[in-house]
Amino acid sequence: MSASTGAPAARGRRELTYAVLLCLAGAGLAFWAVTRTWSVELTARGSLPPTRHARTGADLLPWVSALALVGLAGGGAVLATRGRVRRLLGGLLTLLGLGVAAGGAYGLTEAGVSRQWPALVLAGGLVLAAGGLLTALRGGGWPAMGARYERRPAEPGGADRPAVERGTRDAWEALDRGEDPTVR
């Protein structure tokens, strides 16, 4: 393989790796930060010590944790898609990242809220959006999963049934070929 044919493929794999890592790291950071304690409310109880009620970011903005979880799933889905679907997924991940970042920015404006956790949610959302944007712009030409993960077309002659239904010999031969004899 010459350097001219290997370079674009290697660059595509590298960009795919960066995009997936950006999406997973951004969504993971945002989800972790939104589950931390953002504020503590003290309620006076007369002569008794005050009660403490801790509120996490998920208590204050429950939709941010949901978006971050969808971003985590989308980061994994980048690996399983290709072409136009992957680019559309990248656009969706960009929007999800911006939504998470908006939640972090809103948390920064709230009174009585610790600033470090909303700032980390904001940063995680921006990292997720960057991974989604990279996927939307460049993901169409990246490598896809191999053909071994795709369903094979039915064979002629009625061999579209699972090998275990066709007989023991066919099931053993399917195992020898590295196939699952229970699936067709």
N, C-alpha and C positions, 0 to 999 in steps of 0.2 A: 504494500500500500504506500503510495507516495504521500509526501507531506501536503500536497495540494488537495488530495481527496480526503485525508484524515482530519485536517484542521477544521472544516465546517462541522463535521460530525462530533468531534471532541468539544468544539465550542457550544454546540447545541446541547450536549449532555451536561456541560458545565453550567450553562444558563438555566437548564431545567433544574439542576441541583440547587442553584442559588434561589430560584423562584420558590421551590418547595420549601427550602429552609427558611426563607424570609416569611412565607405565609405561616408556617408552623411556629416559628419563633415569635412572630408578632402576635398571633392569636393566642399562643400559650402564655406570653407575658401579660397580655391584656386580661385573660381569664384569671390568671393567678392574682394580679393586682386588684381586680374587681372583687375578689373573695376576701380581701384583707379588711380590717376594721378602718373605716373612713372617719367615723365620728363616734363620740361617747357622750351620751346624755345622762346627766345626774339629776335625780329627782329627790327633793328634800322630803324627809318623813318625820318631821318634828324632832324629837330628841334621839331618834334612831339614826344610824349612819345613812347617808344617802344611797339610793339604789343606782347602780350603773347599768345603762342599757347601751350596749355596743351595736352599731349599725355598720354593716359592710357595704361596699359599693353595690353588691347584688341586691341588698335590701333597698337601697335608695334608687337604683337604676337597674331593674331586673332584666331589661331588654339587652343591656350591654353584654351580660354573660351569655345570653342566648346567641347573640351575633358572634361572639368570640368562639363559641363551640361550633357554630356553622362554619366559621373561618378555618378551624382546625380540620373539620371534615373536608372542606373544599381544598385545603392544602394537600391532603392525601389524594383527592380526586384528580388533581392536576396530573398525577402519575398515570391514572387509568384512562385518561381521555387523550384525544389527538385532534389535530386540525382545527376546524372551525369551532367545534364544541369546546375544545380547550381554550380557544381565544375568548369565547363567550363566558366560560367559567372564570377566566381572568378578569373580565369586566365586572362580573358579579362579585368576585373577591375584592376588587378595587372599591366597589360600593360598600361592601361589608366593612372593609377597613376604615373607610371614611365615616361610616356610622359609628363604629367603635371609637374612633378618634373624637367624634362629636360628643359622645358620652363622656369621655375623659375631659374634654374641654368644658362641658357643662358642670362636671364635678368640681373643676377648679374654680368656678364662679360661685359655688354654694358657700354660704356662711357656716362656720363651725365644722368644716370638713378639713381633714388633714390633706396637705397639698401633694405629698409624694405619691400616693396611690393613684389619684386621678391623672397625675403627670405620667406615670408609667402606663396607664391605660391609653392615654393619648399617644405616647410613643409606640406602644404595641399596635395600635390601630394604624398609625402611619407606616409602620414596617409591613403590616399585613397589606395595606393598600399598595405599597411599593412592589411587593411580590405579585400581587394581582395585576398591577399595571405592566410589569415585565412580562407576565404570562399573556396578557391581552395583546401586547405589541409584538412579541417575538415568538410566542408559543406555537404558532401554526406549523413551523418547520422543525420543531424539536422531535427527537425520537419518541416512538410510542412503545408500549409493552410488546413483547414478542408474540408471534403467532401461536405459540403453545398455550396462551391464555384465552384464545378464541375458540368457539365451538366449531367443530369440523362439519362440513356438509354431509348429508346422508349418503351412504354408499349405495350404488345400484344393486339390485337383486334382493331387496328386503333386509339388508343388513343395517337398517336404521334403528333396530331394537338394541337394548343393552346386551353386551356379550353374555351375561349370566342367563339371559332368557334364551339365547341361541344354543347354549350347551356348555358343558364343563370345559371342553377342549378350547372353544372360542374364548372363554373367560381366562384360561391360563395363557393363551397366546396374547390376549390383550395386556395382561400383566407383564409378559415378556417384552412387549413393545413399550412399556412404561405408561400404559393407559389405565384409566379407572374402568374396570369391567361393568360397573353398575350404572354408568352414565353413557349416553350416546349423543 
